[in-house]
Amino acid sequence: MSTTAPTAIVATATAVPAHSARQPEVTRVLRRLFPLHGRRMDAVMALFENAQIDNRYSVYPVEEIGVRKSLTETTREYRRHATALAREVAARALADARLAADDIDLIITTSCTGVMIPSVDAYLVDALGFRRDVRRLPITELGCVGGASALARAHDFLRGFPDARVLVVAVELPSLSLQRDDTTPANLVASALFGDGAAAAVLTARGDRPGVHVLETLSHIFPNSTGALGFDLHEDGFHSVISKDIPAILKGEIVALVDRLAARAGLTRDQLTCFLLHPGGKKILGAVEDELGLAREATQPSWDVLRAYGNQSSASVLFVLHEWLTRREPPAGSHGLLAAFGPGLTAELLLLQWS
């Protein structure tokens, strides 16, 4: 049994851009954009209609999504909107944690839908008043697993520095890279799923407030899967790489991974009752549910986030965490699993306990 001291997630916050669109509106706009006809167009529209997404947010109005822009223009827009959303969500999380910016010892930021140097956390230092000696850890290439990985690395840091406080910020703007001329299955699936948003969490090693604690973490890279998920960077921006084999890859090992994580705390998988799964899409959620034998009640917040926001890459699992902390009240002592999956193909699992 593990003797690792738990860390506390004391606050979470979410933010979305000003523009939103119902899935039928998005479908209507993209029907005009994609150079497809006949049965192939009908198949793509069915993909949108069956994605189990009702609404998505974006930095542009829906009518402007897919307008051709150079990589220079897209990067400029990414910097402007990412810094604004990151500032908003960080300020909310700090306020909810009843902390000032200069109380934070480490900022971990994660994003995979744009590139900016210096990273977004550097802009937050001046904007919100963080200390000049604050540590910074920007994560860029972990994709959808980034939010869970940021929580896990915060936990690692707090084990070494138990008096510290950590702010995690995830901001993703996939709408900036919608590729209207790319009709590969991967790009069409990405266009049907992804939405913009930002989320934040504050963690400490001080369990003096009721809430949820991180007990253990587990990272795993699936063998021979580097081509399953990711981005290719072309002259016009990011192009999605998404393999239809991802659900099958996850199903092959997810049970053993969860069993191993639970065992580190002297638990069995049957003792986990709360499942905070990254809403990467209905096939991924369904595959993990089926393999772990989960009832929908145990994963409903993940489906709710998918329906209300789409897949927001690294921010999505933090949206799910926020749903659990603000809308659910598991009994004290309940154990749960937070899990996300990203390029690598990588899984990041966190064992949680409510107090």
Secondary structure, 3 states (H helix, E strand, C coil): CCCCCCEEEEEEEEECCCEEEEHHHHHHHHHHHCCCCHHHHHHHHHHHHCCCCCEEEECCCHHHCCCCCCHHHHHHHHHHHHHHHHHHHHHHHHHHHCCCHHHCCEEEEECCCCCCCCCHHHHHHHHHCCCCCCEEEEECCCHHHHHHHHHHHHHHHHHHCCCCEEEEEEEECHHHHCCCCCCCHHHHHHHHHECCEEEEEEEECCCCCCCEEEEEEEEEECCCCCCCEEEEEECCEEEEEECCCHHHHHHHHHHHHHHHHHHHCCCCHHHEEEEEECCCCHHHHHHHHHHHCCCHHHCHHHHHHHHHHCECHHHHHHHHHHHHHHHCCCCCCCEEEEEEEECCCEEEEEEEEEC
